[in-house]
Amino acid sequence: MVRQERFSKTFLVLPTEALTLLIPNSFLNVYQIFEIFITVLFPIAIIVSFGFLADRIFTLDTSSFSKLLIYFTLPALVFSGMSQSSLQTDELWQLTLYTIVTMVILAALSWVLTRLMKLGKKTSSAFILATLLANMGNFGLPFSTFAFGDEGLSRALIIFVISSIVSYTLGIFIASMGTATVKESITNTLKVPLIYATFFGLLINQGYLAIPLSLSRSIDLLGDSAVPVMLFVLGIQLSRTRIRGHLRLIFFGSMVRLIGGPLLGLIIIYFIGLKGLGANVALIQMGMPTAVATTILADEFGSDTQITSSILFVSTMLSFVTLSVLLSLLT
C-alpha cells in the first residue's frame, strides 16, 4: 500500500506556529481550513471532476465500474488494509459498536423527523436513506488516507465494512419500507465480498493464516487502484444528478447528514470511550456526504430516487466546506 504522509507535513513550508508572527490569530483558522481543502479535498475533487467530465463526453457504463469495485478492487483494498493494520482488538470492537449504534440511532432520529414533517411514504424512506447512508467508501476512504495516512485508512476500512453491512440490511428495509424479507436482506449482504475480505485479512493480521508474497503484492496492487476508481465513479454519478423541487427538504437532509451525523457520532464516542486516531476517523467518516448506494437502493425498492439523488449531489458539494471545517477542529 502507498504510504501517505500527514497532510500538515505536505503543504506548508513554515510550521503553523510560525505563522502567528505573520498572520493575525483571527485568520489562522481560516488559513488552516484552506490548507485542509487544498491538501486533502482538492486532490479528491480533481479526480471526481475527471469522472464527471468523462461521463458528459463519453456516456460511460457505470455497471462495469461498479462490478469492478464491488468484486475486485474494494475487497483487495480491504484485505490489504486489514492484513497490514496495527489496529488492536479492543479498538476494532469499539469502531464496530460505534458504527452500528450511530447508524441505528440516526435512522430512528431521521424517522422521527419525517413524522414531524408529515412526509409521504416514499419521500420518508428516501429522506431516511439519504441521511443514514454516508459515502464512507468513494469519499471517506480517500479522505481518511490523505488526512491520516495508512493507519487512518485501516480504521476507516472497518467503519466502511460495517456500514456496508448495515446498508444492505437496514438500508433495504428502509428503502422498501419493510417489504423486504429477512432472507432477502441477508442474501444481499452475503453476496458482498467485503465481509470475507475483512475476515481473511484479520486472520492474516493475527498470524492464523499466511499467503505467498507474490499473491500479497498482487492484491496490494489491485487494492491501490480502488481509491481513484471510486472517485471516478462518484464523478460519473454526480454528472447524472438533477435537482428538482423539494429544495428545503433537500438542503435540510444534507445538513442532517453532514452536521447531524458527526454530532451524534461525538456523543457515541464519549459513551464507548473511543479515543485518539480512531475517534478522529470515526467522526470524519460519520460526516461524509450521502452515499451513492442510496439512489441504487431507492430505485431497486421503489423509494423516491429524485430525493436521494438530489441530497447526494447537494451534500457532496457542501461537504467540501463542512469536512474542511471538521478536520480543522480535530487537528
Secondary structure as a PSIPRED ss2 file (coil, helix, strand):
# PSIPRED VFORMAT (PSIPRED V4.0)

   1 M C   1.000  0.000  0.000
   2 V C   1.000  0.000  0.000
   3 R C   1.000  0.000  0.000
   4 Q C   1.000  0.000  0.000
   5 E C   1.000  0.000  0.000
   6 R C   1.000  0.000  0.000
   7 F H   0.000  1.000  0.000
   8 S H   0.000  1.000  0.000
   9 K H   0.000  1.000  0.000
  10 T C   1.000  0.000  0.000
  11 F C   1.000  0.000  0.000
  12 L C   1.000  0.000  0.000
  13 V C   1.000  0.000  0.000
  14 L C   1.000  0.000  0.000
  15 P C   1.000  0.000  0.000
  16 T H   0.000  1.000  0.000
  17 E H   0.000  1.000  0.000
  18 A H   0.000  1.000  0.000
  19 L H   0.000  1.000  0.000
  20 T C   1.000  0.000  0.000
  21 L C   1.000  0.000  0.000
  22 L C   1.000  0.000  0.000
  23 I C   1.000  0.000  0.000
  24 P C   1.000  0.000  0.000
  25 N H   0.000  1.000  0.000
  26 S H   0.000  1.000  0.000
  27 F H   0.000  1.000  0.000
  28 L H   0.000  1.000  0.000
  29 N H   0.000  1.000  0.000
  30 V H   0.000  1.000  0.000
  31 Y H   0.000  1.000  0.000
  32 Q H   0.000  1.000  0.000
  33 I H   0.000  1.000  0.000
  34 F H   0.000  1.000  0.000
  35 E H   0.000  1.000  0.000
  36 I H   0.000  1.000  0.000
  37 F H   0.000  1.000  0.000
  38 I H   0.000  1.000  0.000
  39 T H   0.000  1.000  0.000
  40 V H   0.000  1.000  0.000
  41 L H   0.000  1.000  0.000
  42 F H   0.000  1.000  0.000
  43 P H   0.000  1.000  0.000
  44 I H   0.000  1.000  0.000
  45 A H   0.000  1.000  0.000
  46 I H   0.000  1.000  0.000
  47 I H   0.000  1.000  0.000
  48 V H   0.000  1.000  0.000
  49 S H   0.000  1.000  0.000
  50 F H   0.000  1.000  0.000
  51 G H   0.000  1.000  0.000
  52 F H   0.000  1.000  0.000
  53 L H   0.000  1.000  0.000
  54 A H   0.000  1.000  0.000
  55 D H   0.000  1.000  0.000
  56 R H   0.000  1.000  0.000
  57 I H   0.000  1.000  0.000
  58 F H   0.000  1.000  0.000
  59 T C   1.000  0.000  0.000
  60 L C   1.000  0.000  0.000
  61 D C   1.000  0.000  0.000
  62 T H   0.000  1.000  0.000
  63 S H   0.000  1.000  0.000
  64 S H   0.000  1.000  0.000
  65 F H   0.000  1.000  0.000
  66 S H   0.000  1.000  0.000
  67 K H   0.000  1.000  0.000
  68 L H   0.000  1.000  0.000
  69 L H   0.000  1.000  0.000
  70 I H   0.000  1.000  0.000
  71 Y H   0.000  1.000  0.000
  72 F H   0.000  1.000  0.000
  73 T H   0.000  1.000  0.000
  74 L H   0.000  1.000  0.000
  75 P H   0.000  1.000  0.000
  76 A H   0.000  1.000  0.000
  77 L H   0.000  1.000  0.000
  78 V H   0.000  1.000  0.000
  79 F H   0.000  1.000  0.000
  80 S H   0.000  1.000  0.000
  81 G H   0.000  1.000  0.000
  82 M H   0.000  1.000  0.000
  83 S H   0.000  1.000  0.000
  84 Q C   1.000  0.000  0.000
  85 S C   1.000  0.000  0.000
  86 S C   1.000  0.000  0.000
  87 L C   1.000  0.000  0.000
  88 Q C   1.000  0.000  0.000
  89 T H   0.000  1.000  0.000
  90 D H   0.000  1.000  0.000
  91 E H   0.000  1.000  0.000
  92 L H   0.000  1.000  0.000
  93 W H   0.000  1.000  0.000
  94 Q H   0.000  1.000  0.000
  95 L H   0.000  1.000  0.000
  96 T H   0.000  1.000  0.000
  97 L H   0.000  1.000  0.000
  98 Y H   0.000  1.000  0.000
  99 T H   0.000  1.000  0.000
 100 I H   0.000  1.000  0.000
 101 V H   0.000  1.000  0.000
 102 T H   0.000  1.000  0.000
 103 M H   0.000  1.000  0.000
 104 V H   0.000  1.000  0.000
 105 I H   0.000  1.000  0.000
 106 L H   0.000  1.000  0.000
 107 A H   0.000  1.000  0.000
 108 A H   0.000  1.000  0.000
 109 L H   0.000  1.000  0.000
 110 S H   0.000  1.000  0.000
 111 W H   0.000  1.000  0.000
 112 V H   0.000  1.000  0.000
 113 L H   0.000  1.000  0.000
 114 T H   0.000  1.000  0.000
 115 R H   0.000  1.000  0.000
 116 L H   0.000  1.000  0.000
 117 M C   1.000  0.000  0.000
 118 K C   1.000  0.000  0.000
 119 L C   1.000  0.000  0.000
 120 G C   1.000  0.000  0.000
 121 K H   0.000  1.000  0.000
 122 K H   0.000  1.000  0.000
 123 T H   0.000  1.000  0.000
 124 S H   0.000  1.000  0.000
 125 S H   0.000  1.000  0.000
 126 A H   0.000  1.000  0.000
 127 F H   0.000  1.000  0.000
 128 I H   0.000  1.000  0.000
 129 L H   0.000  1.000  0.000
 130 A H   0.000  1.000  0.000
 131 T H   0.000  1.000  0.000
 132 L H   0.000  1.000  0.000
 133 L C   1.000  0.000  0.000
 134 A E   0.000  0.000  1.000
 135 N C   1.000  0.000  0.000
 136 M C   1.000  0.000  0.000
 137 G C   1.000  0.000  0.000
 138 N C   1.000  0.000  0.000
 139 F C   1.000  0.000  0.000
 140 G H   0.000  1.000  0.000
 141 L H   0.000  1.000  0.000
 142 P H   0.000  1.000  0.000
 143 F H   0.000  1.000  0.000
 144 S H   0.000  1.000  0.000
 145 T H   0.000  1.000  0.000
 146 F H   0.000  1.000  0.000
 147 A H   0.000  1.000  0.000
 148 F H   0.000  1.000  0.000
 149 G H   0.000  1.000  0.000
 150 D H   0.000  1.000  0.000
 151 E H   0.000  1.000  0.000
 152 G H   0.000  1.000  0.000
 153 L H   0.000  1.000  0.000
 154 S H   0.000  1.000  0.000
 155 R H   0.000  1.000  0.000
 156 A H   0.000  1.000  0.000
 157 L H   0.000  1.000  0.000
 158 I H   0.000  1.000  0.000
 159 I H   0.000  1.000  0.000
 160 F H   0.000  1.000  0.000
 161 V H   0.000  1.000  0.000
 162 I H   0.000  1.000  0.000
 163 S H   0.000  1.000  0.000
 164 S H   0.000  1.000  0.000
 165 I H   0.000  1.000  0.000
 166 V H   0.000  1.000  0.000
 167 S H   0.000  1.000  0.000
 168 Y C   1.000  0.000  0.000
 169 T C   1.000  0.000  0.000
 170 L H   0.000  1.000  0.000
 171 G H   0.000  1.000  0.000
 172 I H   0.000  1.000  0.000
 173 F H   0.000  1.000  0.000
 174 I H   0.000  1.000  0.000
 175 A H   0.000  1.000  0.000
 176 S C   1.000  0.000  0.000
 177 M C   1.000  0.000  0.000
 178 G C   1.000  0.000  0.000
 179 T C   1.000  0.000  0.000
 180 A C   1.000  0.000  0.000
 181 T C   1.000  0.000  0.000
 182 V H   0.000  1.000  0.000
 183 K H   0.000  1.000  0.000
 184 E H   0.000  1.000  0.000
 185 S H   0.000  1.000  0.000
 186 I H   0.000  1.000  0.000
 187 T H   0.000  1.000  0.000
 188 N H   0.000  1.000  0.000
 189 T H   0.000  1.000  0.000
 190 L H   0.000  1.000  0.000
 191 K C   1.000  0.000  0.000
 192 V C   1.000  0.000  0.000
 193 P C   1.000  0.000  0.000
 194 L H   0.000  1.000  0.000
 195 I H   0.000  1.000  0.000
 196 Y H   0.000  1.000  0.000
 197 A H   0.000  1.000  0.000
 198 T H   0.000  1.000  0.000
 199 F H   0.000  1.000  0.000
 200 F H   0.000  1.000  0.000
 201 G H   0.000  1.000  0.000
 202 L H   0.000  1.000  0.000
 203 L H   0.000  1.000  0.000
 204 I H   0.000  1.000  0.000
 205 N H   0.000  1.000  0.000
 206 Q C   1.000  0.000  0.000
 207 G C   1.000  0.000  0.000
 208 Y C   1.000  0.000  0.000
 209 L C   1.000  0.000  0.000
 210 A C   1.000  0.000  0.000
 211 I C   1.000  0.000  0.000
 212 P C   1.000  0.000  0.000
 213 L H   0.000  1.000  0.000
 214 S H   0.000  1.000  0.000
 215 L H   0.000  1.000  0.000
 216 S H   0.000  1.000  0.000
 217 R H   0.000  1.000  0.000
 218 S H   0.000  1.000  0.000
 219 I H   0.000  1.000  0.000
 220 D H   0.000  1.000  0.000
 221 L H   0.000  1.000  0.000
 222 L H   0.000  1.000  0.000
 223 G H   0.000  1.000  0.000
 224 D H   0.000  1.000  0.000
 225 S C   1.000  0.000  0.000
 226 A H   0.000  1.000  0.000
 227 V H   0.000  1.000  0.000
 228 P H   0.000  1.000  0.000
 229 V H   0.000  1.000  0.000
 230 M H   0.000  1.000  0.000
 231 L H   0.000  1.000  0.000
 232 F H   0.000  1.000  0.000
 233 V H   0.000  1.000  0.000
 234 L H   0.000  1.000  0.000
 235 G H   0.000  1.000  0.000
 236 I H   0.000  1.000  0.000
 237 Q H   0.000  1.000  0.000
 238 L H   0.000  1.000  0.000
 239 S H   0.000  1.000  0.000
 240 R C   1.000  0.000  0.000
 241 T C   1.000  0.000  0.000
 242 R C   1.000  0.000  0.000
 243 I C   1.000  0.000  0.000
 244 R C   1.000  0.000  0.000
 245 G C   1.000  0.000  0.000
 246 H C   1.000  0.000  0.000
 247 L H   0.000  1.000  0.000
 248 R H   0.000  1.000  0.000
 249 L H   0.000  1.000  0.000
 250 I H   0.000  1.000  0.000
 251 F H   0.000  1.000  0.000
 252 F H   0.000  1.000  0.000
 253 G H   0.000  1.000  0.000
 254 S H   0.000  1.000  0.000
 255 M H   0.000  1.000  0.000
 256 V H   0.000  1.000  0.000
 257 R H   0.000  1.000  0.000
 258 L H   0.000  1.000  0.000
 259 I H   0.000  1.000  0.000
 260 G H   0.000  1.000  0.000
 261 G H   0.000  1.000  0.000
 262 P H   0.000  1.000  0.000
 263 L H   0.000  1.000  0.000
 264 L H   0.000  1.000  0.000
 265 G H   0.000  1.000  0.000
 266 L H   0.000  1.000  0.000
 267 I H   0.000  1.000  0.000
 268 I H   0.000  1.000  0.000
 269 I H   0.000  1.000  0.000
 270 Y H   0.000  1.000  0.000
 271 F H   0.000  1.000  0.000
 272 I H   0.000  1.000  0.000
 273 G C   1.000  0.000  0.000
 274 L C   1.000  0.000  0.000
 275 K C   1.000  0.000  0.000
 276 G H   0.000  1.000  0.000
 277 L H   0.000  1.000  0.000
 278 G H   0.000  1.000  0.000
 279 A H   0.000  1.000  0.000
 280 N H   0.000  1.000  0.000
 281 V H   0.000  1.000  0.000
 282 A H   0.000  1.000  0.000
 283 L H   0.000  1.000  0.000
 284 I H   0.000  1.000  0.000
 285 Q H   0.000  1.000  0.000
 286 M H   0.000  1.000  0.000
 287 G C   1.000  0.000  0.000
 288 M C   1.000  0.000  0.000
 289 P C   1.000  0.000  0.000
 290 T E   0.000  0.000  1.000
 291 A C   1.000  0.000  0.000
 292 V C   1.000  0.000  0.000
 293 A H   0.000  1.000  0.000
 294 T H   0.000  1.000  0.000
 295 T H   0.000  1.000  0.000
 296 I H   0.000  1.000  0.000
 297 L H   0.000  1.000  0.000
 298 A H   0.000  1.000  0.000
 299 D H   0.000  1.000  0.000
 300 E H   0.000  1.000  0.000
 301 F C   1.000  0.000  0.000
 302 G C   1.000  0.000  0.000
 303 S C   1.000  0.000  0.000
 304 D C   1.000  0.000  0.000
 305 T H   0.000  1.000  0.000
 306 Q H   0.000  1.000  0.000
 307 I H   0.000  1.000  0.000
 308 T H   0.000  1.000  0.000
 309 S H   0.000  1.000  0.000
 310 S H   0.000  1.000  0.000
 311 I H   0.000  1.000  0.000
 312 L H   0.000  1.000  0.000
 313 F H   0.000  1.000  0.000
 314 V H   0.000  1.000  0.000
 315 S H   0.000  1.000  0.000
 316 T H   0.000  1.000  0.000
 317 M H   0.000  1.000  0.000
 318 L H   0.000  1.000  0.000
 319 S H   0.000  1.000  0.000
 320 F H   0.000  1.000  0.000
 321 V H   0.000  1.000  0.000
 322 T H   0.000  1.000  0.000
 323 L H   0.000  1.000  0.000
 324 S H   0.000  1.000  0.000
 325 V H   0.000  1.000  0.000
 326 L H   0.000  1.000  0.000
 327 L H   0.000  1.000  0.000
 328 S H   0.000  1.000  0.000
 329 L H   0.000  1.000  0.000
 330 L H   0.000  1.000  0.000
 331 T C   1.000  0.000  0.000
